[in-house]
Amino acid sequence: MATAFLTVCHILVAVVFAASAVGKARPAGFRAFLTTLADMGLGTPGLRRPLAYATITAEGVAAGLLLLPGTRAGVIGLLLASLVLAVLTIGVVRTVRRGGPPVTCACFGRTGRPLGVLHLVRNSGLLLAAVGALVVTGSGPGRAAGGELVVSVAAGAVLAVVVIGLDDIADLFTAPTASTTRATDLP
């Protein structure tokens, strides 16, 4: 059971980080992410580009390492993912508490909903998955096999798709307003 949980967490965070890194690395996604960083008040104009590159690199490296659960590389991936998620979560909390004009999330390289409780819950859940996997890793062997591996990988991938599409899912249950309409939704 612990190995299944570990595999689900690794796949969940790896797929989310891979999608985030790829989305931000595209030219339009990179520009949107730079705008998000500026709107959040992070870094000086000269430091935002290196900060964006560092974020994309950390997400990509963590995603790759997380594909090796039960190994030293997998543990390093969990540690890196936990660090990145903690920083991103603090950034969301800081932005939401500050108030002011809404800051749109370019978390996956596209402009989406304004940063808010939904993003805080998402990031916190991913952070709990990464830290939970670290705890499980420390308690014994960490490689699922056979049918358990297939089910665990599938569960992690499905959860990742839900997390990646969380803004779109939330949009299904809320009335569109000027602050939740995406630039891609406009004619």
C-alpha positions, -999 to +999 in steps of 0.1 A: +000+000+000+028+024+009+045+017-025+013+025-043+009+058-025+045+066-032+041+059-069+009+079-072+025+109-055+056+107-077+036+105-109+011+132-099+038+158-091+061+147-120+033+151-146+021+185-131+057+198-130+064+186-166+032+203-179+041+234-160+077+236-173+067+228-209+039+254-208+061+281-194+089+273-218+068+281-249+073+317-260+038+328-252+038+309-219+072+324-210+059+360-216+027+352-196+049+339-167+071+370-168+040+391-165+027+370-136+061+375-118+060+412-124+024+415-112+033+395-081+061+420-075+088+393-075+123+404-084+135+434-102+129+437-140+164+425-146+160+394-123+126+382-135+140+365-166+166+345-147+140+337-120+116+324-147+144+303-162+153+289-127+117+280-120+112+262-154+145+244-149+137+233-113+103+221-124+117+201-153+146+186-133+122+176-105+098+161-130+125+139-144+139+128-111+104+120-098+100+093-125+125+073-104+105+064-072+124+043-047+158+057-057+181+083-044+173+104-075+136+101-067+142+114-032+161+143-045+132+150-069+108+150-040+130+174-020+133+197-050+096+195-058+088+203-021+111+233-021+096+246-054+060+240-042+067+257-009+081+288-026+052+289-051+026+285-023+042+313-003+041+334-035+004+328-039-003+335-002+017+367-004-001+378-035-036+370-022-030+387+012-016+418-005-048+425-023-048+450-051-054+443-088-059+406-096-028+387-106-035+360-132-019+326-129+004+316-157+012+285-138+010+263-169+022+289-193-012+304-200-031+332-185-058+318-163-078+327-133-066+353-109-045+338-081-066+328-052-078+302-028-081+276-056-043+280-064-035+279-027-054+246-023-038+231-055-003+240-044-008+229-009-022+196-020+008+190-043+031+200-015+014+175+008+018+148-018+055+155-022+061+156+016+039+126+021+059+107-004+091+117+014+077+104+047+067+071+030+101+068+013+118+070+047+096+041+060+108+014+037+110+001+001+094+023-025+088+005-058+055-007-068+054-037-092+030-055-115-007-046-113+000-022-084+024-003-105-001+000-134-029+012-112-007+036-093+007+052-124-028+055-139-041+071-107-012+096-105-017+105-141-055+110-137-050+131-106-024+152-125-048+159-154-074+171-128-048+193-111-036+207-145-072+214-155-084+227-122-089+263-134-111+250-163-130+227-139-136+256-116-148+277-145-176+251-151-190+259-117-187+297-117-203+324-137-179+342-160-169+377-148-144+402-162-118+389-137-122+352-146-125+355-184-092+344-200-076+363-228-080+331-249-117+332-243-122+366-258-133+369-295 
